[in-house]
């Protein structure tokens, strides 16, 4: 079955800022977030997307926003009552769009790790610590940590986010807000991990973003999706190695198998890789949301 990926939306009447995945339109007192099907790897946006990826991310995020015990920026999850330009293709926007409150985004990526994986595992091998958090000796790859740790990073507009210490977060936002970010992030991770466990999944780590409206702290952007989190199938977990996950695994593996130098325009993904990646995203939706993905 041929499916088309939505790589870019167009509402020329509205101011727009495009991120790696989301097109963000200014509605005046609110914002319209549209999750496209763009996919990035190795800091490049790839020439073809993953069909319905934006709908998967939006559906999973909306479900978490309703479940997590913390205020968020979400105002509307459908566009029926939203005054959009006449040019808007509502069918294309359906399922991938939300209206949110405007907030001043806190310039820190709030990463929480419950397991030792990815860049955290690399850091641990070099220093027995992650983002300045000392850890016990002798831990193995993918091992569960004694307790979740807060390992923040910068919010990079281009390229990689850079890991930073908690002390540096204090320098950026002040002690009171830094402690709130750390404590809330760990609490939300624990809520998410407990729910994921009930669905047969391990939440290895995740990234939250927060915004401020006055003194009110809100969860913004997305929450506990395959793009912002490592979810592992619990029945395949094996200590001492990397784990299969519900994200861009097939894309990264295929790109690494080519002669692409990662410094020039990336190659187009083969149809098989696109379809297998879509299947993983859709499976994550089914497991986390608890129902079949509506767009077949």
C-alpha positions in Angstrom: 0.0 0.0 0.0 1.4 3.4 -1.0 1.1 6.1 1.7 2.2 9.7 1.3 4.3 11.4 4.0 3.5 15.0 4.9 6.9 16.7 5.0 5.7 20.3 5.2 2.4 22.2 5.7 1.4 25.5 4.2 -0.7 28.2 5.8 0.8 31.2 4.2 -1.6 33.6 5.9 0.0 32.7 9.3 3.5 33.3 10.7 5.3 30.0 10.9 8.4 28.5 12.6 9.5 25.1 11.4 11.3 22.7 13.7 12.7 19.3 12.9 9.2 17.8 13.1 6.7 20.5 13.9 5.4 23.4 12.0 4.3 26.0 14.6 1.8 28.7 13.5 1.0 31.9 15.4 -2.7 32.3 16.0 -2.3 35.5 18.0 -3.0 34.6 21.6 -2.4 30.8 20.9 -0.2 28.6 18.7 -1.1 25.9 16.3 1.3 22.9 16.4 1.3 20.6 13.4 3.4 17.5 13.6 4.6 16.6 10.1 6.0 13.3 9.0 9.6 14.6 8.8 12.2 12.4 10.3 15.8 13.3 11.2 18.9 11.3 11.9 22.5 12.3 12.6 21.3 15.9 12.7 19.9 15.8 9.2 16.3 16.0 8.1 15.9 13.2 5.6 14.5 13.7 2.1 11.5 11.5 2.6 9.4 11.2 5.7 7.6 8.4 7.5 3.8 8.4 6.7 1.6 9.2 9.7 4.5 9.6 12.0 3.2 13.1 13.0 -0.2 11.6 13.8 1.4 8.9 16.0 3.4 11.5 17.9 0.4 13.7 18.4 -1.9 10.9 19.5 0.6 9.5 22.0 1.4 13.0 23.4 -2.3 13.9 23.8 -2.9 10.7 25.7 0.0 11.4 28.0 -1.0 15.0 28.6 -4.4 13.7 29.8 -2.8 11.1 32.0 0.1 12.9 33.6 -0.4 14.7 36.9 1.0 18.1 35.8 -0.4 21.1 33.9 0.4 21.3 30.2 0.0 23.7 27.3 -2.8 21.8 25.5 -6.0 23.8 24.7 -7.6 21.8 21.8 -6.9 18.5 20.1 -9.2 19.0 17.1 -9.7 21.9 14.8 -13.5 22.0 14.6 -13.8 25.2 16.6 -10.6 26.8 15.4 -10.8 29.7 13.0 -8.2 28.8 10.3 -7.5 30.5 7.0 -9.7 29.4 4.1 -6.7 27.8 2.4 -6.3 25.3 5.3 -6.7 21.6 4.3 -8.3 20.4 7.4 -8.3 16.7 6.3 -4.5 16.9 6.0 -4.2 18.6 9.4 -6.5 16.1 11.1 -4.9 14.0 13.8 -1.6 15.8 13.7 -2.6 19.3 15.0 -3.2 20.8 18.4 -3.9 24.3 19.7 -1.7 25.3 22.7 -1.1 28.1 25.1 1.7 30.5 24.4 4.5 30.0 26.9 8.1 31.2 27.4 10.0 28.0 26.8 12.6 27.2 29.4 16.0 26.9 27.6 16.8 23.5 29.1 16.1 19.9 27.8 15.0 18.0 30.9 16.3 14.5 30.4 15.6 11.7 32.9 17.4 8.4 32.7 16.2 5.2 34.5 18.6 2.9 32.6 22.1 3.2 31.4 22.0 3.5 27.6 23.0 5.7 24.6 25.1 8.7 25.3 24.7 8.0 29.1 26.4 4.6 28.7 29.2 6.2 26.7 29.7 8.9 29.4 29.6 6.2 32.2 32.4 4.2 30.5 34.6 7.2 30.5 33.9 8.8 33.8 31.6 6.5 35.9 29.1 9.4 35.8 26.5 11.0 33.6 26.1 14.8 33.4 28.1 15.1 36.6 25.9 12.5 38.4 28.3 9.9 40.0 27.1 6.3 39.6 28.2 3.0 41.2 31.1 1.1 39.7 30.4 -2.0 37.7 27.2 -1.1 35.9 26.5 -2.7 32.5 25.0 -1.4 29.4 21.2 -1.1 29.6 21.3 -1.7 33.4 18.6 -0.2 35.6 19.9 2.6 37.7 19.5 2.6 41.5 17.1 5.6 41.0 16.2 7.8 38.0 18.7 10.6 37.4 18.3 14.1 36.0 20.8 14.6 33.1 19.8 17.9 31.4 21.1 19.3 28.2 21.1 22.5 26.2 18.3 23.3 23.7 20.2 23.4 20.4 18.5 25.1 17.5 20.9 23.2 15.2 23.0 20.2 15.7 23.3 18.2 18.9 22.0 19.1 22.3 25.0 19.3 24.7 24.8 17.6 28.1 25.1 20.0 31.0 25.4 19.6 34.8 22.6 20.6 37.3 24.9 23.4 38.5 24.8 24.8 35.0 21.0 24.6 34.9 21.1 26.7 38.1 23.3 29.3 36.3 20.8 29.4 33.4 17.4 29.6 35.3 18.2 30.0 39.0 18.1 27.5 41.8 14.4 27.5 42.6 13.3 26.8 39.0 16.2 24.3 38.4 15.1 22.3 41.4 11.5 22.4 40.2 12.5 21.2 36.8 14.5 18.4 38.2 11.9 17.2 40.7 9.0 17.5 38.3 10.9 15.7 35.5 11.8 12.8 37.7 8.2 12.5 39.0 6.8 12.5 35.5 9.3 9.9 34.4 8.3 7.7 37.3 4.6 8.1 36.3 5.4 7.3 32.7 7.6 4.3 33.6 5.0 2.8 35.8 2.3 3.1 33.1 4.7 1.8 30.4 5.5 -1.2 32.6 1.8 -2.1 32.7 1.9 -2.2 28.9 4.9 -4.5 28.7 7.4 -1.7 28.0 10.5 -0.3 29.7 10.9 3.5 29.7 14.7 3.7 29.6 14.9 7.5 29.4 12.9 10.5 28.2 13.2 14.2 27.5 10.7 16.8 28.7 10.3 20.5 27.8 8.7 23.1 29.9 7.4 26.6 29.5 6.4 29.4 31.8 3.3 31.6 31.7 4.0 34.1 34.5 5.0 31.9 37.4 3.1 28.8 36.2 5.3 26.0 34.9 3.7 23.9 32.1 4.7 20.8 30.2 5.1 21.8 26.6 6.0 20.4 23.2 5.5 16.6 23.3 5.4 14.0 26.1 6.8 10.4 26.2 6.8 9.7 22.5 9.1 7.4 20.6 10.9 10.6 19.4 11.6 11.9 22.9 12.0 8.6 24.7 13.6 5.2 24.6 10.9 2.5 25.0 12.1 -1.1 25.1 9.9 -4.3 24.8 10.2 -5.8 28.3 10.0 -9.3 27.0 13.2 -8.8 24.9 15.2 -7.0 27.6 18.7 -8.4 28.1 21.3 -6.8 30.3 24.7 -6.0 28.8 23.7 -5.0 25.3 21.7 -2.4 23.3 18.0 -3.0 23.2 15.5 -2.9 20.4 13.3 0.2 20.6 10.3 1.9 19.1 12.0 4.7 17.3 14.2 5.4 14.3 16.2 2.2 14.7 15.7 1.0 11.2 16.5 4.4 9.8 19.8 4.8 11.7 20.8 1.2 11.0 20.2 1.6 7.2 22.0 5.0 7.0 25.0 3.5 8.9 25.1 0.7 6.3 25.5 3.0 3.4 28.5 5.1 2.3 26.9 8.3 3.3 29.5 10.5 5.1 26.9 12.3 7.4 28.3 15.6 6.2 26.5 15.9 2.9 22.8 15.7 1.9 21.5 12.3 3.1 20.2 9.6 0.8 16.5 8.9 0.3 15.2 6.0 2.4 14.1 2.8 0.6 10.4 2.0 0.7 11.1 -1.0 2.9 12.8 1.0 5.6 10.1 3.6 5.5 7.4 1.0 6.0 9.2 -0.9 8.7 9.8 2.3 10.6 6.1 3.3 10.3 5.1 -0.1 11.6 7.3 0.5 14.8 5.7 3.9 15.4 2.2 2.5 14.9 3.0 -0.4 17.3 4.1 2.1 19.9 0.8 3.9 19.5 -1.2 0.7 19.9 0.7 -0.3 23.1 0.8 3.1 24.7 -2.6 4.5 23.8 -4.3 1.1 24.1 -6.2 1.1 20.8 -5.5 0.5 17.2 -4.1 3.4 15.2 -7.0 5.1 13.3 -5.2 5.8 10.0 -4.6 2.5 8.2 
